[in-house]
Amino acid sequence: MTKTHNLRELLASPNVLIAPCAYDALSAKMIEATGFSLAGTTGYGMHGAMLGVPDNGMLAFNEVASALGNIASAVGIPVMADAEGGYGNAINTIRTVREFEKTGIAGLFIEDQKLPPNCPYFKQTEMISIEEMVGKIKAAIDTRVDRDFVIVARTDAPFEEAIERCNAYAEAGADMVKAIPTNRQELEAFPERIKAPLHLGFAHGKGVSDGLTAYDAGKMGYKIVTFPFTCLFANTKSVLDVLRILKENGTDEPATNAMLSIEAYFDFIGADYYRTLERKYLPD
């Protein structure tokens, strides 16, 4: 079964899909190893991991495509990628979909921000017209080679406009749509007024989804719930904590319980597979 077909089967199931977001191949492997059936990617995390900057649109198309290839190759589960604003107009979006599909991901979302896009929690976003975004969606749909490859359209518009835009994007052919609720009332209202499968991101510490689980969101009508910050923030905090211990003590031994052993890491990363290949193909 292809990863795209696997994703389509997951979307056809009655259950909400929980998708933590990876920012590199290692975080993707951690998501798969803990039993999740779907991973997302996070532009927020990839900007931090690759450039050490906030999600401000500085990552280039080719940098992201290369990273996606590594992520998709590292896991057996489908991955849905953040394709920012398609990296240009509708013509640029054609190349984005063509090249991203080649990486092995199972789907992507395109947002309606003006370029360069940025995380709405970083600074206020500006949007292109509905008509221009519809052109991007249609270009993406016409370009995909695999009909199972999932195209999601995201909007950063405020509530009423977000509903109008999401319904227009669904009518243009997007497989799913994603709006950004700014409070609990909007979160609950979107599924009632948007006539399309819904993709939702839980934003850590922003108050909108506090006290809710992905299962609660599924009961509201959301199909995919991503967690874009979990891996990034957890990894950053844990590494900072251990490095402070090392700085204070001159050794990492006091942090042993916060780290994997060499053997446990080799087991996680799949060292035995490569040892088997070496025994099979390399001379003594």
Backbone bond lengths (Angstrom), bond angles and torsions (degrees), N, CA, C in turn:
res aa  C-N    CA-C-N  psi(-1)  N-CA   C-N-CA  omega(-1)  CA-C   N-CA-C  phi
1 M - - - 1.462 - - 1.524 109.87 -
2 T 1.313 116.83 132.26 1.458 120.20 176.83 1.527 110.20 -72.37
3 K 1.313 115.35 159.76 1.462 119.35 178.43 1.526 111.20 -66.29
4 T 1.326 117.03 -33.81 1.464 119.37 178.81 1.527 110.29 -67.70
5 H 1.333 116.64 -40.96 1.472 119.23 178.15 1.529 110.12 -66.85
6 N 1.323 115.87 -37.68 1.466 120.47 176.25 1.518 110.38 -59.19
7 L 1.331 116.49 -44.25 1.465 120.15 179.14 1.517 110.70 -62.85
8 R 1.313 117.66 -43.04 1.464 120.08 178.79 1.530 111.08 -61.27
9 E 1.315 117.31 -38.37 1.472 119.77 176.96 1.522 110.77 -65.75
10 L 1.322 116.72 -40.28 1.463 119.75 177.03 1.525 110.86 -61.94
11 L 1.322 116.74 -41.30 1.461 120.74 179.90 1.523 111.78 -66.98
12 A 1.333 116.34 -28.43 1.462 120.28 179.76 1.520 112.38 -82.25
13 S 1.323 117.64 -11.18 1.461 121.01 -180.00 1.524 109.82 -75.00
14 P 1.334 118.13 161.28 1.470 120.07 -178.33 1.525 114.06 -78.73
15 N 1.316 117.58 -8.66 1.460 120.53 -171.99 1.519 112.34 -91.57
16 V 1.338 115.69 149.36 1.455 120.37 171.31 1.522 108.12 -68.48
17 L 1.330 116.64 144.12 1.460 122.21 -179.54 1.527 109.24 -103.17
18 I 1.324 115.88 124.95 1.462 121.58 178.58 1.518 108.01 -99.26
19 A 1.315 116.85 123.84 1.459 121.01 -174.83 1.527 110.97 -129.83
20 P 1.340 117.83 92.88 1.460 118.40 169.79 1.528 109.37 -61.26
21 C 1.323 116.30 153.48 1.466 119.90 -174.46 1.526 111.44 -105.68
22 A 1.322 114.74 130.53 1.457 122.30 177.68 1.516 110.35 -92.59
23 Y 1.311 115.16 154.48 1.463 120.58 175.07 1.526 111.46 -122.82
24 D 1.343 117.14 -5.21 1.454 122.17 173.94 1.526 107.99 -160.37
25 A 1.333 116.28 179.15 1.465 120.42 -176.06 1.529 111.51 -64.60
26 L 1.332 117.66 -37.64 1.460 120.37 -177.74 1.522 111.28 -65.58
27 S 1.332 117.44 -44.84 1.468 119.47 178.80 1.524 110.65 -66.01
28 A 1.333 117.94 -33.20 1.469 120.25 175.83 1.516 110.86 -64.10
29 K 1.326 117.27 -40.86 1.462 120.58 178.28 1.526 111.21 -64.49
30 M 1.327 116.91 -35.15 1.466 119.90 177.84 1.524 110.78 -66.57
31 I 1.324 116.56 -38.92 1.464 120.35 178.04 1.534 110.19 -62.84
32 E 1.311 116.42 -46.46 1.465 119.75 179.19 1.522 111.57 -65.04
33 A 1.331 116.72 -41.81 1.468 120.80 -175.81 1.515 112.75 -64.55
34 T 1.322 117.38 -25.65 1.466 119.97 -179.64 1.526 112.40 -92.58
35 G 1.330 116.76 7.84 1.455 119.95 167.15 1.514 116.94 101.22
36 F 1.321 118.81 6.14 1.462 120.05 179.11 1.530 110.02 -75.89
37 S 1.320 116.42 143.22 1.460 121.43 -177.53 1.521 112.64 -92.74
38 L 1.344 117.21 -6.47 1.458 122.00 -177.65 1.523 109.08 -149.86
39 A 1.329 115.86 141.00 1.467 120.98 173.93 1.516 109.37 -123.59
40 G 1.311 115.40 148.75 1.450 120.80 169.14 1.518 108.76 -105.22
41 T 1.309 116.40 179.53 1.461 119.77 166.81 1.520 107.89 -122.48
42 T 1.292 116.12 161.25 1.449 121.03 -177.17 1.521 110.60 -127.60
43 G 1.330 115.92 117.05 1.453 119.41 174.02 1.514 111.13 -61.18
44 Y 1.326 116.13 -33.98 1.459 122.77 177.06 1.531 109.78 -57.41
45 G 1.341 114.88 -49.11 1.464 119.90 -178.73 1.509 113.51 -72.70
46 M 1.335 117.33 -37.49 1.462 120.25 -179.47 1.524 110.80 -67.88
47 H 1.327 117.48 -37.29 1.462 119.41 174.71 1.528 110.30 -60.75
48 G 1.337 116.10 -43.09 1.455 119.44 -179.60 1.512 112.63 -67.84
49 A 1.350 116.94 -46.31 1.455 120.94 -175.73 1.521 112.82 -71.07
50 M 1.333 116.92 -35.79 1.460 120.23 -173.46 1.523 113.63 -93.26
51 L 1.336 116.80 -32.19 1.460 119.83 -176.16 1.528 113.40 -121.68
52 G 1.334 116.96 -14.23 1.462 119.12 -176.42 1.506 113.22 68.85
53 V 1.363 115.84 34.91 1.466 120.92 -179.35 1.529 108.82 -131.25
54 P 1.340 118.24 164.01 1.464 119.91 174.15 1.526 110.45 -69.15
55 D 1.322 116.00 175.69 1.470 121.53 -178.27 1.525 108.59 -77.68
56 N 1.342 115.95 84.24 1.457 121.10 -172.57 1.524 113.48 -122.93
57 G 1.344 117.56 16.66 1.450 120.80 175.09 1.515 115.34 81.50
58 M 1.335 117.83 14.10 1.460 120.05 -176.88 1.525 113.70 -82.26
59 L 1.317 118.13 -20.34 1.465 120.03 179.80 1.523 110.38 -68.77
60 A 1.309 116.42 132.74 1.455 121.43 -179.49 1.524 110.79 -84.12
61 F 1.317 115.76 156.73 1.460 123.05 -179.88 1.523 111.75 -52.24
62 N 1.353 117.40 -48.57 1.461 119.85 -175.55 1.523 111.64 -67.93
63 E 1.344 117.81 -31.71 1.461 120.66 177.34 1.529 110.47 -65.03
64 V 1.327 116.24 -43.13 1.459 120.42 -179.09 1.529 110.43 -68.89
65 A 1.334 117.68 -42.36 1.462 120.73 -179.97 1.523 110.45 -59.90
66 S 1.324 117.27 -42.42 1.459 120.70 178.31 1.523 111.54 -62.51
67 A 1.334 116.39 -44.13 1.472 120.66 179.06 1.519 111.09 -64.03
68 L 1.321 117.61 -39.65 1.465 120.46 179.53 1.520 111.54 -64.02
69 G 1.329 116.76 -37.83 1.456 119.34 177.03 1.515 111.74 -60.89
70 N 1.319 116.68 -41.37 1.463 120.66 177.77 1.525 111.52 -65.73
71 I 1.324 116.07 -42.11 1.465 120.37 -179.27 1.520 110.78 -64.49
72 A 1.332 117.06 -49.29 1.462 120.59 -177.58 1.523 111.73 -63.97
73 S 1.335 117.03 -35.77 1.462 120.73 -179.21 1.522 112.39 -71.64
74 A 1.316 116.77 -22.90 1.460 120.81 -174.07 1.523 113.00 -80.97
75 V 1.340 117.97 -15.76 1.464 120.59 -172.81 1.524 111.16 -132.53
76 G 1.329 114.26 160.97 1.458 120.18 176.83 1.508 113.69 -98.78
77 I 1.331 117.71 -8.38 1.460 121.27 179.79 1.527 109.58 -88.88
78 P 1.335 118.02 156.76 1.470 119.39 176.38 1.520 111.99 -68.04
79 V 1.325 114.25 148.93 1.464 122.17 178.96 1.528 108.45 -124.92
80 M 1.312 116.41 132.38 1.464 122.23 174.19 1.519 108.44 -108.66
81 A 1.336 116.14 128.46 1.459 120.48 -169.44 1.521 112.77 -105.89
82 D 1.312 114.22 152.24 1.459 123.50 170.85 1.525 107.69 -83.54
83 A 1.335 116.75 111.36 1.470 121.27 -179.93 1.518 111.80 -101.96
84 E 1.345 116.59 22.31 1.462 121.97 177.25 1.531 110.34 50.15
85 G 1.331 118.43 -131.18 1.458 121.57 179.77 1.515 112.74 -98.07
86 G 1.345 116.88 24.44 1.453 120.49 -177.22 1.514 112.51 81.50
87 Y 1.348 116.68 2.51 1.465 123.52 178.77 1.524 112.71 62.12
88 G 1.323 116.50 35.42 1.450 120.86 176.68 1.511 111.20 145.32
89 N 1.315 115.88 -154.47 1.465 120.12 179.16 1.536 110.45 -83.07
90 A 1.309 116.88 -166.09 1.470 120.26 -177.45 1.515 112.09 -61.62
91 I 1.324 117.41 -32.55 1.459 120.51 179.22 1.526 110.41 -70.23
92 N 1.336 116.94 -41.84 1.456 120.12 174.01 1.520 111.31 -62.50
93 T 1.328 116.36 -36.74 1.466 120.93 179.72 1.515 111.13 -61.60
94 I 1.327 117.03 -33.70 1.468 120.20 176.62 1.523 110.07 -57.56
95 R 1.327 115.88 -47.54 1.469 118.33 -179.93 1.526 111.06 -67.53
96 T 1.331 116.57 -38.70 1.461 119.62 179.37 1.520 110.98 -58.22
97 V 1.320 117.44 -49.05 1.460 120.46 -179.36 1.524 110.21 -64.30
98 R 1.321 116.47 -43.22 1.466 120.22 -178.83 1.523 111.30 -59.83
99 E 1.327 116.65 -47.61 1.460 120.51 -176.54 1.527 112.30 -76.49
100 F 1.325 117.30 -37.69 1.459 119.57 178.38 1.527 110.79 -65.97
101 E 1.318 117.26 -38.55 1.464 119.87 178.66 1.523 110.11 -61.89
102 K 1.317 117.98 -36.00 1.462 121.50 179.06 1.525 112.79 -65.20
103 T 1.342 117.02 -23.73 1.468 119.78 -177.51 1.525 112.24 -69.35
104 G 1.326 117.18 -19.59 1.457 119.92 -178.54 1.516 114.54 103.27
105 I 1.340 117.67 2.38 1.460 118.64 174.15 1.529 109.47 -70.60
106 A 1.330 116.56 163.07 1.464 120.84 -175.28 1.516 113.22 -102.55
107 G 1.318 117.35 -7.81 1.455 120.68 -179.46 1.514 110.16 179.54
108 L 1.316 115.86 171.67 1.464 120.27 -179.77 1.523 109.67 -153.26
109 F 1.332 115.63 163.22 1.456 117.98 169.48 1.514 109.95 -122.45
110 I 1.329 113.98 146.01 1.458 123.15 178.75 1.524 107.19 -118.70
111 E 1.308 117.01 135.95 1.459 120.38 -177.84 1.518 111.14 -107.71
112 D 1.329 115.45 162.62 1.457 120.67 -174.87 1.526 113.47 -99.33
113 Q 1.321 117.19 28.07 1.460 121.06 176.04 1.527 110.87 -77.54
114 K 1.329 115.55 152.93 1.447 120.20 166.20 1.522 109.06 -68.59
115 L 1.314 115.97 151.58 1.456 120.86 -178.33 1.527 110.83 -88.18
116 P 1.351 117.75 146.32 1.453 125.62 -5.02 1.530 110.69 -77.24
117 P 1.332 117.40 141.83 1.461 119.85 -179.62 1.524 111.07 -74.29
118 N 1.312 116.22 162.87 1.459 120.50 175.96 1.521 108.96 -150.88
119 C 1.305 115.28 161.73 1.457 120.56 177.11 1.528 109.22 -63.90
120 P 1.347 118.51 131.14 1.468 119.82 -179.77 1.520 113.23 -64.41
121 Y 1.347 117.71 -17.46 1.465 120.12 176.47 1.520 111.03 -82.77
122 F 1.343 116.68 -11.30 1.459 121.24 178.46 1.525 110.35 -88.22
123 K 1.330 117.03 -48.27 1.458 121.06 174.33 1.523 108.85 -159.32
124 Q 1.314 116.06 165.31 1.461 122.06 -178.59 1.525 110.63 -58.94
125 T 1.322 116.02 137.95 1.455 120.48 -179.07 1.529 110.86 -98.34
126 E 1.329 115.74 157.08 1.461 122.78 172.89 1.517 108.23 -120.85
127 M 1.333 116.97 148.75 1.464 120.29 -173.25 1.514 112.30 -118.20
128 I 1.334 113.95 151.71 1.455 120.24 170.73 1.527 108.26 -79.65
129 S 1.309 117.60 173.29 1.462 120.91 179.89 1.526 110.92 -71.67
130 I 1.321 115.19 158.95 1.466 119.87 175.75 1.520 110.07 -58.04
131 E 1.320 116.71 -41.49 1.463 120.78 -177.18 1.527 111.54 -62.97
132 E 1.331 116.62 -40.94 1.467 118.95 178.99 1.521 110.77 -66.69
133 M 1.333 117.27 -40.25 1.460 120.39 179.30 1.518 110.91 -66.94
134 V 1.324 118.20 -38.74 1.465 120.98 176.67 1.526 109.99 -59.52
135 G 1.330 116.49 -38.72 1.454 119.50 176.44 1.518 112.34 -61.40
136 K 1.340 116.91 -39.77 1.464 120.54 177.42 1.520 111.10 -64.37
137 I 1.328 116.25 -42.76 1.467 120.39 -179.25 1.526 110.35 -62.68
138 K 1.315 116.61 -47.09 1.461 119.83 -179.55 1.523 111.32 -64.22
139 A 1.323 116.57 -37.48 1.462 119.91 176.93 1.522 110.67 -64.00
140 A 1.331 116.66 -41.66 1.464 120.74 179.58 1.523 111.15 -63.40
141 I 1.316 116.82 -44.32 1.458 121.14 -178.02 1.526 110.75 -66.23
142 D 1.331 116.75 -42.33 1.461 120.29 -179.62 1.523 111.89 -68.46
143 T 1.329 117.40 -24.72 1.458 121.75 -174.50 1.524 112.88 -85.64
144 R 1.334 117.90 -36.38 1.464 119.06 -174.24 1.524 110.30 -55.99
145 V 1.310 116.23 137.63 1.462 122.19 179.19 1.518 110.34 -83.88
146 D 1.326 115.31 -43.99 1.464 121.87 -179.49 1.530 108.12 -89.12
147 R 1.328 116.63 118.53 1.475 119.92 -178.97 1.523 112.10 -64.27
148 D 1.336 117.56 -18.96 1.460 120.63 178.05 1.528 112.74 -81.29
149 F 1.317 117.74 -12.93 1.457 121.59 179.36 1.530 108.75 -63.34
150 V 1.322 116.98 125.81 1.469 122.30 -169.70 1.528 111.08 -91.73
151 I 1.330 115.51 129.16 1.463 122.21 177.28 1.525 108.70 -110.20
152 V 1.331 115.83 120.21 1.463 122.37 178.72 1.529 108.15 -112.58
153 A 1.325 116.44 136.88 1.466 121.48 176.63 1.522 108.93 -109.76
154 R 1.320 115.98 127.20 1.465 121.15 -178.85 1.527 110.16 -112.61
155 T 1.328 115.39 144.42 1.462 120.28 173.07 1.521 110.15 -126.91
156 D 1.317 114.94 145.61 1.467 121.82 174.28 1.523 111.37 -104.81
157 A 1.324 116.85 13.50 1.460 121.65 -176.70 1.530 111.29 -68.35
158 P 1.329 117.67 154.92 1.465 120.81 173.76 1.520 110.88 -66.01
159 F 1.315 115.88 168.33 1.464 124.48 -162.73 1.537 115.61 -44.87
160 E 1.317 118.81 -65.00 1.464 120.12 -175.20 1.525 111.54 -63.54
161 E 1.319 115.79 -41.71 1.459 118.98 178.81 1.524 110.94 -67.45
162 A 1.340 116.98 -34.50 1.464 120.35 177.98 1.522 110.75 -61.99
163 I 1.317 116.87 -40.51 1.463 120.61 178.34 1.524 109.94 -63.27
164 E 1.319 116.64 -46.15 1.470 120.65 178.87 1.527 110.52 -60.12
165 R 1.309 115.99 -45.94 1.456 119.66 -177.97 1.528 111.39 -66.63
166 C 1.316 117.82 -45.44 1.470 119.89 -178.88 1.523 111.34 -60.61
167 N 1.312 117.61 -43.00 1.460 120.06 178.70 1.529 111.18 -65.49
168 A 1.339 117.01 -36.34 1.463 120.04 176.80 1.522 110.91 -67.93
169 Y 1.322 117.23 -38.71 1.460 120.62 -179.71 1.530 111.29 -68.80
170 A 1.331 115.97 -37.43 1.461 119.33 176.18 1.525 110.59 -65.46
171 E 1.323 116.09 -41.53 1.465 120.14 178.34 1.525 111.15 -63.41
172 A 1.345 116.64 -30.72 1.467 120.90 178.36 1.516 112.37 -74.35
173 G 1.348 117.13 -11.16 1.454 119.98 174.73 1.506 116.19 119.54
174 A 1.341 119.13 -0.42 1.460 120.10 178.58 1.529 110.01 -59.84
175 D 1.332 116.42 138.47 1.465 120.48 -179.70 1.518 112.06 -70.85
176 M 1.323 116.29 -33.26 1.457 123.20 178.65 1.515 107.90 -144.23
177 V 1.324 116.17 163.86 1.458 120.89 174.54 1.522 109.40 -132.76
178 K 1.317 114.79 159.51 1.462 120.56 -178.30 1.516 109.46 -139.65
179 A 1.313 116.44 122.47 1.458 122.59 172.83 1.527 108.24 -112.31
180 I 1.335 116.46 162.18 1.463 121.86 -177.70 1.525 109.36 -111.62
181 P 1.325 118.80 98.35 1.468 119.54 178.65 1.520 110.88 -69.65
182 T 1.323 116.17 143.74 1.460 120.71 179.50 1.526 112.42 -105.96
183 N 1.344 116.66 -4.69 1.457 120.66 176.07 1.521 108.98 -157.89
184 R 1.329 116.48 174.30 1.465 121.11 -175.53 1.529 111.58 -65.35
185 Q 1.328 116.89 -35.78 1.463 119.92 -179.11 1.523 110.98 -63.40
186 E 1.321 116.73 -42.52 1.464 120.29 177.83 1.524 110.74 -66.36
187 L 1.313 116.23 -40.72 1.462 120.75 178.22 1.525 111.31 -56.17
188 E 1.318 116.59 -43.18 1.454 121.18 -178.24 1.525 112.62 -77.28
189 A 1.338 116.58 -27.61 1.468 120.10 -175.08 1.526 113.35 -83.74
190 F 1.318 118.17 -30.66 1.457 119.91 -176.38 1.532 113.35 -54.15
191 P 1.342 119.62 -46.56 1.467 118.72 -179.17 1.531 113.38 -63.59
192 E 1.314 117.21 -24.81 1.462 120.11 -179.64 1.523 112.05 -78.30
193 R 1.338 116.98 -24.95 1.465 119.54 -171.82 1.528 114.41 -116.44
194 I 1.310 116.91 -10.75 1.467 120.10 177.19 1.523 108.39 -101.49
195 K 1.307 116.66 124.72 1.466 122.12 -173.25 1.522 110.58 -98.22
196 A 1.327 115.55 64.86 1.465 120.74 179.42 1.524 108.35 -166.08
197 P 1.336 118.00 158.81 1.469 119.81 172.71 1.526 110.08 -58.19
198 L 1.329 116.06 140.12 1.465 120.72 -170.76 1.519 112.75 -114.13
199 H 1.316 113.86 135.98 1.455 125.14 176.05 1.526 106.53 -108.50
200 L 1.334 117.76 134.15 1.465 121.84 -175.10 1.510 109.97 -135.62
201 G 1.327 116.88 141.00 1.454 121.31 172.65 1.518 110.84 -109.67
202 F 1.321 116.93 130.52 1.459 121.70 173.67 1.525 107.86 -86.15
203 A 1.314 117.22 117.37 1.460 122.70 -177.93 1.519 109.82 -95.66
204 H 1.302 115.64 111.15 1.458 123.25 -177.62 1.527 111.60 -56.16
205 G 1.344 115.70 121.84 1.446 120.75 171.83 1.517 116.40 76.23
206 K 1.341 118.20 11.00 1.460 119.83 -178.34 1.528 112.60 -96.78
207 G 1.319 117.98 -3.98 1.458 120.92 172.88 1.515 115.79 92.00
208 V 1.319 118.87 -24.13 1.466 121.21 -174.43 1.526 111.69 -66.96
209 S 1.326 116.36 -43.83 1.463 120.26 -176.85 1.526 113.28 -107.71
210 D 1.321 116.92 9.36 1.468 120.07 -179.09 1.527 110.21 -57.07
211 G 1.329 116.48 133.51 1.453 121.62 179.20 1.509 114.25 84.30
212 L 1.328 117.52 -4.91 1.466 121.62 179.75 1.517 110.79 -105.93
213 T 1.321 115.84 154.68 1.451 121.56 171.99 1.525 108.75 -108.64
214 A 1.311 115.64 167.77 1.467 119.73 174.14 1.521 110.49 -60.82
215 Y 1.327 116.70 -31.68 1.469 120.08 178.94 1.526 110.79 -66.72
216 D 1.332 116.30 -35.95 1.468 119.44 174.86 1.528 110.25 -63.11
217 A 1.341 116.61 -42.72 1.460 120.45 178.58 1.521 110.92 -64.04
218 G 1.330 116.12 -36.00 1.457 119.61 177.04 1.518 111.89 -62.39
219 K 1.316 117.00 -39.42 1.464 120.33 177.96 1.527 111.22 -66.46
220 M 1.331 117.29 -28.87 1.471 120.46 176.85 1.526 111.46 -70.58
221 G 1.337 116.25 -27.38 1.455 119.34 -179.12 1.513 115.31 129.00
222 Y 1.335 117.69 4.48 1.460 120.88 177.47 1.528 109.82 -83.23
223 K 1.332 116.61 141.66 1.461 120.77 -176.92 1.522 112.48 -97.75
224 I 1.325 117.06 -44.37 1.461 121.36 177.52 1.524 108.57 -118.29
225 V 1.329 115.63 131.76 1.464 120.65 174.24 1.520 107.47 -121.16
226 T 1.321 115.92 116.67 1.461 120.30 178.27 1.521 110.50 -98.05
227 F 1.321 114.33 156.29 1.459 122.31 176.31 1.530 106.87 -124.41
228 P 1.344 116.33 85.84 1.468 119.84 -170.96 1.520 115.34 -71.11
229 F 1.335 117.90 -21.39 1.458 119.94 -172.92 1.526 113.75 -104.26
230 T 1.319 118.83 -14.41 1.465 121.49 -168.35 1.519 112.59 -58.33
231 C 1.324 117.16 -57.00 1.469 119.74 -178.09 1.521 111.51 -63.21
232 L 1.311 116.28 -42.93 1.466 120.92 -177.12 1.518 111.72 -63.56
233 F 1.324 116.87 -50.45 1.460 120.12 -176.26 1.531 111.64 -70.64
234 A 1.334 116.45 -38.36 1.468 119.49 179.41 1.523 110.98 -65.23
235 N 1.316 116.23 -44.19 1.459 119.88 -179.61 1.525 111.09 -66.23
236 T 1.323 116.61 -42.81 1.460 119.62 -178.73 1.520 111.16 -62.44
237 K 1.329 116.35 -44.83 1.466 119.21 -179.26 1.525 111.81 -65.72
238 S 1.337 116.83 -45.05 1.462 119.29 -176.16 1.524 111.51 -65.59
239 V 1.316 117.45 -40.05 1.467 120.05 178.94 1.530 110.53 -68.21
240 L 1.324 117.37 -42.22 1.471 119.39 176.86 1.530 111.10 -59.40
241 D 1.336 116.69 -41.82 1.470 120.13 179.50 1.526 111.39 -61.13
242 V 1.324 116.59 -44.79 1.465 120.27 -178.48 1.525 110.62 -69.13
243 L 1.319 117.40 -39.64 1.462 119.62 179.39 1.528 111.75 -64.90
244 R 1.332 116.98 -34.10 1.467 119.14 176.78 1.532 110.48 -66.34
245 I 1.319 116.34 -38.33 1.475 120.33 176.28 1.517 110.23 -62.78
246 L 1.324 116.69 -43.80 1.463 120.96 178.67 1.523 110.89 -63.00
247 K 1.312 116.84 -42.64 1.474 120.68 180.00 1.529 111.27 -63.07
248 E 1.320 116.09 -40.52 1.462 120.84 -176.88 1.519 112.15 -73.12
249 N 1.340 116.98 -36.38 1.466 120.83 -170.94 1.524 114.45 -106.04
250 G 1.323 116.96 -14.97 1.454 118.64 -176.41 1.508 113.15 75.19
251 T 1.311 117.28 8.92 1.453 123.57 177.94 1.523 108.81 -154.61
252 D 1.331 116.48 152.62 1.463 119.75 177.44 1.527 112.35 -95.76
253 E 1.340 117.50 5.76 1.466 119.96 -177.96 1.526 113.44 -59.19
254 P 1.339 120.43 -38.32 1.473 118.88 177.66 1.528 113.28 -62.97
255 A 1.327 117.94 -15.72 1.464 121.72 -179.26 1.520 112.43 -103.77
256 T 1.316 116.77 16.26 1.470 120.36 -176.21 1.526 112.10 -53.94
257 N 1.324 117.27 -41.73 1.472 120.22 -177.67 1.525 112.87 -68.97
258 A 1.319 117.10 -14.92 1.472 120.89 179.36 1.524 112.19 -93.66
259 M 1.340 116.57 1.17 1.459 120.45 -177.26 1.520 110.68 -126.92
260 L 1.327 115.69 154.27 1.457 120.44 169.95 1.524 109.59 -73.58
261 S 1.323 115.42 153.06 1.459 119.50 169.42 1.524 109.01 -75.86
262 I 1.332 115.97 165.13 1.463 119.66 176.80 1.521 110.29 -57.95
263 E 1.334 116.21 -43.50 1.467 120.34 -178.47 1.524 111.36 -65.12
264 A 1.329 117.08 -41.59 1.468 120.29 -179.39 1.525 110.72 -66.42
265 Y 1.333 116.32 -37.80 1.470 118.59 178.32 1.531 110.68 -66.54
266 F 1.331 117.28 -44.36 1.466 120.10 177.72 1.518 111.19 -58.99
267 D 1.334 116.28 -39.45 1.454 120.05 178.75 1.524 110.69 -64.76
268 F 1.331 116.25 -43.61 1.463 120.37 -179.90 1.523 111.82 -64.95
269 I 1.307 117.42 -42.52 1.456 121.88 -171.97 1.526 112.68 -80.60
270 G 1.338 117.19 -7.40 1.463 120.25 175.71 1.511 114.35 87.87
271 A 1.330 117.34 34.13 1.460 120.54 -177.68 1.528 112.45 -61.19
272 D 1.335 117.92 -35.45 1.467 120.38 -178.01 1.520 112.33 -61.39
273 Y 1.328 116.79 -34.09 1.461 120.22 178.72 1.526 110.34 -60.79
274 Y 1.316 116.37 -44.41 1.463 119.91 -178.66 1.525 111.82 -74.64
275 R 1.323 117.68 -29.83 1.467 120.23 172.97 1.529 110.35 -63.96
276 T 1.340 115.18 -39.07 1.471 119.76 177.37 1.525 110.75 -63.45
277 L 1.320 116.79 -42.75 1.468 120.28 178.11 1.525 111.22 -62.48
278 E 1.320 116.15 -40.58 1.459 119.35 179.34 1.525 110.95 -63.09
279 R 1.342 116.74 -42.91 1.461 119.16 179.09 1.528 111.44 -64.22
280 K 1.325 115.85 -32.24 1.463 119.96 -176.38 1.522 112.83 -80.40
281 Y 1.320 117.82 -36.02 1.456 120.06 -168.55 1.530 115.46 -115.67
282 L 1.329 118.67 -20.51 1.452 119.77 -176.33 1.521 110.78 -97.63
283 P 1.305 117.63 143.79 1.469 119.33 177.90 1.518 110.94 -67.71
284 D 1.326 116.00 157.30 1.475 121.12 -178.76 1.518 111.40 -58.21
